[in-house]
Amino acid sequence: MPTFPPLSFAPRAAVLLLAGIAVLQAVEPPITLWPLGAPGAFGATQKDVPTLTPYVPVKANGAAMLLIPGGSYSGIYEGQAEPFALWLNEQGITVFILRYRLGSAGYRYPAQLQDAVEAMRQVRGEAVKWKVDSHRIGVMGFSAGGHLVSTLLTHPEDGEVAQASAASRVSARPDLAILCYPVISMTTKPHETSRKNLIGDSPGDALVRKTSSELQVQPGLPPCFVWHTNADKLVPMDHSLLFATALHQHGVPHELHLYQHGDHGTGLMGTNHPWRQDLLFWLKSHKFIM
């Protein structure tokens, strides 16, 4: 396999205004997820090179979050990336943003899951380096990123790559999961753009079922926080209802929050929406916030 040069980024810092005081937070250079090239990569351009970008808070509490933005598997929506990384940093959580391979670049399932599995293993495998607790590593995803979270939860084995890295000996399953207006089903009211980008135009029935996460839930999954809005016109709230119902049927601890107002993508930073306070309460109950 050819060796790809690592991506080159200059370190930088982000400034947050907390209680009127400017606080400097470290934003580390992106890490090339697969230094020797991603499995099945078509080339070595940016679209072929998934990355993991660490955001380290000044006052870290030992918890970590893998953050997976959405974008219909056709792009990475940056509004669900750095703003939320910085917000989680404010709570003391160390964050790792995953920029994964996309269907718009020709990558189909399970390439995206391979990236998520490897990212989770690298975070957990380097827990000492990042000063995080290997038993307090969660994952948070939005929209199609929420679908990637759901596949990471329910069948991470599909993202296994033989001897992918030294981290392959550690578990890829997160300790909790946050799914924000997620795409879940490829059968019930599917989001057609995400479906096409992930599994193509004519997927077989087995692949459709495998990527419909409500059909893949099993006992023993980590706790989940799921939220959606009734007014979502892009990804119907049925997706979250299907997933939460499956979690309930299999005895998986979870919270489901359905809000009356707000279209798809509501609750972004800069908007006044109660979901973040509800999430903070839940994270405290799971000792991700002290």
C-alpha positions as CSV (number, residue, x, y, z in Angstrom):
1,M,0.0,0.0,0.0
2,P,1.5,3.4,-0.9
3,T,2.5,5.8,1.8
4,F,0.6,9.1,1.7
5,P,2.1,12.2,3.1
6,P,0.5,13.5,6.3
7,L,-1.7,16.5,6.0
8,S,0.0,19.7,6.9
9,F,-1.8,22.2,9.1
10,A,-0.4,24.9,11.4
11,P,-1.5,24.7,15.1
12,R,-3.9,27.4,16.2
13,A,-5.9,28.4,19.1
14,A,-9.6,29.3,19.6
15,V,-10.7,32.2,21.9
16,L,-13.9,31.9,23.8
17,L,-15.5,34.6,25.8
18,L,-16.5,33.1,29.2
19,A,-18.1,35.4,31.8
20,G,-16.5,38.3,30.1
21,I,-13.0,36.8,30.2
22,A,-11.1,35.6,27.0
23,V,-10.0,32.0,27.4
24,L,-7.5,30.5,25.0
25,Q,-8.2,26.9,24.0
26,A,-5.8,24.6,22.1
27,V,-6.9,23.4,18.7
28,E,-4.4,20.7,17.7
29,P,-3.4,20.1,14.0
30,P,-5.6,17.5,12.3
31,I,-4.4,13.9,12.5
32,T,-4.4,11.9,9.4
33,L,-6.5,8.9,10.4
34,W,-4.9,6.4,8.1
35,P,-1.2,7.4,7.6
36,L,-0.6,4.7,5.1
37,G,-3.8,5.4,3.2
38,A,-7.4,4.7,4.0
39,P,-8.6,1.2,3.1
40,G,-9.9,1.2,-0.5
41,A,-8.8,4.8,-1.0
42,F,-9.2,6.1,-4.6
43,G,-6.3,8.6,-4.2
44,A,-4.5,10.9,-1.8
45,T,-6.4,14.1,-2.2
46,Q,-8.3,15.7,0.7
47,K,-11.5,13.8,-0.1
48,D,-9.6,10.5,0.3
49,V,-7.8,11.4,3.6
50,P,-10.1,11.3,6.7
51,T,-8.9,13.3,9.6
52,L,-9.4,13.7,13.4
53,T,-9.0,17.2,14.8
54,P,-8.5,17.4,18.6
55,Y,-9.9,20.3,20.7
56,V,-8.4,20.4,24.1
57,P,-10.1,22.5,26.8
58,V,-8.0,24.6,29.3
59,K,-9.8,22.8,32.2
60,A,-10.3,19.3,31.0
61,N,-12.4,17.0,33.2
62,G,-11.2,13.7,31.7
63,A,-14.2,13.0,29.4
64,A,-13.9,13.0,25.6
65,M,-16.3,13.2,22.7
66,L,-15.9,12.0,19.1
67,L,-17.9,14.6,17.2
68,I,-19.3,13.6,13.8
69,P,-20.9,16.4,11.7
70,G,-23.6,15.7,9.2
71,G,-24.0,16.6,5.5
72,S,-26.1,13.8,3.9
73,Y,-23.0,11.8,3.3
74,S,-22.2,14.3,0.5
75,G,-20.3,16.9,2.5
76,I,-19.2,17.8,6.0
77,Y,-21.4,20.6,7.4
78,E,-18.9,22.7,9.4
79,G,-21.6,24.4,11.4
80,Q,-21.9,21.1,13.3
81,A,-18.2,20.8,13.8
82,E,-16.0,23.5,15.5
83,P,-18.8,25.5,17.2
84,F,-19.9,22.4,19.1
85,A,-16.4,21.3,19.8
86,L,-15.8,24.7,21.5
87,W,-19.1,24.5,23.4
88,L,-18.2,21.0,24.7
89,N,-14.7,22.3,25.6
90,E,-16.5,24.9,27.8
91,Q,-18.0,22.0,29.7
92,G,-14.5,20.5,30.2
93,I,-14.9,17.8,27.5
94,T,-12.0,17.1,25.1
95,V,-13.3,16.8,21.6
96,F,-12.2,15.1,18.4
97,I,-13.9,16.1,15.2
98,L,-14.0,13.3,12.6
99,R,-14.0,14.3,8.9
100,Y,-14.8,11.1,7.2
101,R,-15.0,9.8,3.6
102,L,-18.1,10.7,1.7
103,G,-20.5,9.2,-0.8
104,S,-20.0,12.2,-3.1
105,A,-16.4,11.1,-3.5
106,G,-17.5,7.6,-4.4
107,Y,-17.2,6.0,-1.0
108,R,-20.0,3.6,0.0
109,Y,-20.8,1.8,3.2
110,P,-18.8,0.7,5.2
111,A,-16.0,3.2,4.4
112,Q,-17.5,5.8,6.7
113,L,-17.9,3.3,9.4
114,Q,-14.3,2.2,9.0
115,D,-13.3,5.8,9.6
116,A,-15.5,6.1,12.7
117,V,-14.2,2.8,14.2
118,E,-10.6,3.8,13.6
119,A,-11.2,7.2,15.1
120,M,-12.8,5.8,18.2
121,R,-10.0,3.3,18.7
122,Q,-7.3,6.0,18.2
123,V,-9.0,8.2,20.8
124,R,-9.3,5.4,23.3
125,G,-5.9,4.0,22.5
126,E,-4.2,7.4,23.1
127,A,-6.3,8.2,26.2
128,V,-3.1,8.7,28.3
129,K,-1.6,11.1,25.8
130,W,-4.8,13.2,25.7
131,K,-5.4,12.9,29.5
132,V,-8.8,11.4,29.1
133,D,-10.5,8.5,30.9
134,S,-10.8,5.5,28.5
135,H,-14.1,4.7,30.1
136,R,-15.6,8.2,29.5
137,I,-15.4,8.5,25.7
138,G,-18.7,9.3,24.0
139,V,-19.8,10.0,20.4
140,M,-22.1,12.8,19.1
141,G,-23.5,13.1,15.6
142,F,-25.9,15.2,13.6
143,S,-28.2,14.1,10.8
144,A,-26.2,11.8,8.6
145,G,-23.5,12.0,11.2
146,G,-26.2,10.7,13.6
147,H,-26.6,7.7,11.3
148,L,-22.9,7.1,11.4
149,V,-23.1,7.2,15.2
150,S,-25.9,4.6,15.1
151,T,-23.9,2.2,13.0
152,L,-20.9,2.6,15.2
153,L,-23.1,1.7,18.1
154,T,-25.0,-1.2,16.6
155,H,-22.5,-3.0,14.5
156,P,-18.9,-1.6,14.7
157,E,-17.7,-5.0,13.4
158,D,-18.7,-3.9,9.9
159,G,-16.0,-1.2,10.1
160,E,-13.2,-3.6,11.1
161,V,-10.1,-3.5,9.1
162,A,-7.5,-6.2,9.7
163,Q,-4.5,-4.8,11.6
164,A,-5.7,-1.3,11.0
165,S,-3.4,0.2,13.6
166,A,-1.9,-0.4,17.0
167,A,-5.1,0.8,18.5
168,S,-7.0,-2.1,17.0
169,R,-6.7,-4.0,20.3
170,V,-9.0,-1.6,22.1
171,S,-12.8,-1.3,21.9
172,A,-14.4,0.9,19.3
173,R,-17.7,1.1,21.1
174,P,-18.4,4.5,22.8
175,D,-19.4,4.8,26.4
176,L,-22.5,6.9,25.5
177,A,-24.0,8.4,22.4
178,I,-25.8,11.6,21.4
179,L,-27.9,11.5,18.2
180,C,-29.1,14.9,17.0
181,Y,-32.0,14.7,14.5
182,P,-30.4,11.6,13.1
183,V,-31.0,9.7,9.9
184,I,-31.8,6.2,11.0
185,S,-33.9,4.2,8.6
186,M,-33.2,3.3,5.0
187,T,-36.7,1.7,4.7
188,T,-39.1,4.0,6.6
189,K,-39.3,7.5,5.2
190,P,-35.7,7.4,4.2
191,H,-33.7,10.5,3.6
192,E,-33.0,9.8,-0.1
193,T,-29.8,11.8,-0.5
194,S,-28.1,10.2,2.5
195,R,-29.4,6.7,1.4
196,K,-28.0,7.2,-2.2
197,N,-24.7,8.5,-1.0
198,L,-24.2,5.7,1.5
199,I,-25.5,2.6,-0.3
200,G,-26.0,3.6,-3.9
201,D,-28.9,3.6,-6.3
202,S,-29.8,-0.1,-6.2
203,P,-28.8,-1.6,-2.9
204,G,-29.8,-5.2,-2.1
205,D,-32.3,-5.9,0.6
206,A,-29.6,-7.2,3.0
207,L,-27.6,-3.9,2.8
208,V,-30.8,-1.8,3.2
209,R,-31.6,-3.7,6.4
210,K,-28.1,-3.6,7.7
211,T,-27.9,0.2,7.3
212,S,-31.4,0.7,8.9
213,S,-30.2,1.1,12.4
214,E,-33.6,0.6,14.1
215,L,-33.3,-3.0,12.9
216,Q,-29.8,-3.5,14.3
217,V,-30.3,-2.5,17.9
218,Q,-29.4,-5.2,20.5
219,P,-29.2,-5.4,24.3
220,G,-26.1,-4.1,25.9
221,L,-25.6,-0.9,23.9
222,P,-24.4,2.2,25.7
223,P,-26.8,4.9,26.9
224,C,-28.2,7.2,24.2
225,F,-29.5,10.7,24.1
226,V,-31.8,11.2,21.0
227,W,-33.5,14.4,20.0
228,H,-35.5,15.6,17.0
229,T,-38.2,18.2,16.2
230,N,-41.7,17.6,15.1
231,A,-41.4,20.2,12.3
232,D,-38.3,18.6,10.7
233,K,-39.1,18.7,7.0
234,L,-35.8,17.0,5.8
235,V,-35.4,14.0,8.1
236,P,-38.8,13.1,9.7
237,M,-38.9,12.6,13.5
238,D,-40.0,9.1,12.7
239,H,-36.3,8.2,12.5
240,S,-35.7,9.1,16.1
241,L,-38.9,7.4,17.2
242,L,-38.0,4.2,15.4
243,F,-34.5,4.2,17.0
244,A,-35.8,5.0,20.5
245,T,-38.5,2.3,20.3
246,A,-35.9,-0.2,19.4
247,L,-33.7,1.0,22.3
248,H,-36.7,0.6,24.6
249,Q,-37.5,-2.9,23.3
250,H,-34.0,-4.1,24.0
251,G,-33.6,-2.5,27.4
252,V,-31.0,0.1,26.3
253,P,-30.9,3.1,28.6
254,H,-31.9,6.2,26.7
255,E,-33.6,9.6,26.6
256,L,-35.8,10.7,23.7
257,H,-36.6,14.5,23.4
258,L,-39.1,15.6,20.8
259,Y,-39.4,19.4,20.5
260,Q,-42.4,20.9,18.8
261,H,-40.7,23.7,16.9
262,G,-37.7,23.9,14.6
263,D,-36.9,22.5,11.2
264,H,-33.9,20.3,10.4
265,G,-30.7,21.7,11.9
266,T,-32.4,23.8,14.5
267,G,-30.5,24.2,17.8
268,L,-27.3,25.2,16.1
269,M,-25.0,27.5,18.1
270,G,-26.4,31.0,18.2
271,T,-30.0,29.8,18.4
272,N,-32.1,29.7,21.5
273,H,-33.2,26.1,21.9
274,P,-33.6,24.0,25.1
275,W,-31.9,20.8,23.8
276,R,-28.5,21.9,25.0
277,Q,-29.6,22.3,28.5
278,D,-31.4,19.0,28.5
279,L,-28.2,17.4,27.1
280,L,-26.0,19.0,29.8
281,F,-28.3,17.6,32.5
282,W,-28.0,14.1,30.9
283,L,-24.2,14.4,30.6
284,K,-23.9,15.3,34.3
285,S,-26.0,12.2,35.2
286,H,-23.4,10.1,33.3
287,K,-20.4,11.9,34.9
288,F,-19.2,13.5,31.6
289,I,-19.6,16.9,33.3
290,M,-18.5,17.4,36.8
